[in-house]
C-alpha cells in the first residue's frame, strides 16, 4: 500500500493552544490580536529557523521561537515579555491538540492498510509525547518490532523543506517495508509540500493555515489534492489511489 507522511505542527495538531496562551498572558490581546501576533511570530521564527539550518548552524525550531518572541512583540508595538511569560507561553507547544478530524483520518488510513508517518521540524520526543497524550501514537507503529514512524529534522540537523529531509524519509520507509510505493505528504504549509514535490512525493494541501497555495512560486505546480480538513484530504487521497489501482 502507499505511504503518507503528516506534518504535525499546524497540520495534524493545531496551534490554537498557543494562541489562547498568548491571550491569557497579555491582557491587551483580543482573540484576533493574539492570532495575528502568533502568525507574525510563527512566520518570522520559521524564516530564522530555515536561516539557521541553511547557514550551517542548525537550531531546533522551539529554540528559535523562544528567542524570537520578544522581537515579534516589540515590532508589533507591545512591551517585551518577561522570561517567566516566555516560558509559560512556550509550554503551550507541548500541549497542542489534534485537529478535529485527525483521529477519523488516521483510522481510515489504518483500515486501508496505509503506512503512516510523521515528518516534523519539531523534536522527536515532544512529537511522540503529543501523539501518545492524544491517543494517536499507535497509528504510527509499524512491523513486528512496532517501530515508530516518526522522523524529526533535529536528528538530521537540517530543516524542511530541504530535499534531504524527504529523500531520507523515503529511504527509511523503503528500508523498513522493503517496498517501493507511492509517497504522499499532507501539510498546511505550501513550502513544505513544494519541497516534497521536488523529491517526487504526491502532496495534499490543508487550507486551514495558509488558505491559498501560491503555485506561481513553484513553477506553476500545485498540490495533487487540496482540502479544508485532514479527513477530506485523506478521503480524496485514498480514493485517488483506489481508482488508480482499479484502472490498472
C-alpha positions, 0 to 999 in steps of 0.5 A: 500500500502507499505511504503518507507522511503528516506534518504535525505542527499546524497540520495534524495538531493545531496551534490554537493552544498557543494562541489562547496562551498568548491571550491569557498572558497579555491582557491587551490581546483580543482573540484576533490580536493574539492570532495575528501576533502568533502568525507574525511570530510563527512566520518570522521564527520559521524564516530564522529557523530555515536561516539557521539550518541553511547557514550551517548552524542548525537550531531546533525550531522551539529554540528559535521561537523562544528567542524570537518572541520578544522581537515579534512583540516589540515590532508589533508595538507591545512591551517585551515579555518577561522570561517567566511569560516566555516560558509559560507561553512556550509550554503551550507547544507541548500541549497542542491538540489534534485537529478535529478530524485527525483521529477519523483520518488516521483510522481510515488510513489504518483500515486501508492498510496505509503506512503512516508517518510523521515528518516534523521540524519539531523534536522527536520526543515532544512529537511522540509525547503529543501523539501518545497524550492524544491517543494517536501514537499507535497509528504510527507503529509499524512491523513486528518490532512496532517501530515508530514512524516518526522522523524529526529534522533535529536528528538530521540537523537540517530543516524542511523543506530541504530535499534531504529531509524527504529523500531520507524519509523515503529511504527509511520507509523503503528500508523498513517495508522493503517496498517501493510505493507511492509517497504522499505528504499532507501539510498546511504549509505550501513550502513544505509540500513544494519541497516534497514535490521536488523529491517526487512525493504526491502532496495534499494541501490543508487550507486551514493555515495558509488558505491559498497555495501560491503555485506561481512560486513553484513553477506553476505546480500545485498540490495533487489534492487540496482540502479544508480538513485532514479527513477530506484530504485523506478521503480524496487521497485514498480514493485517488489511489483506489481508482488508480489501482482499479484502472490498472 
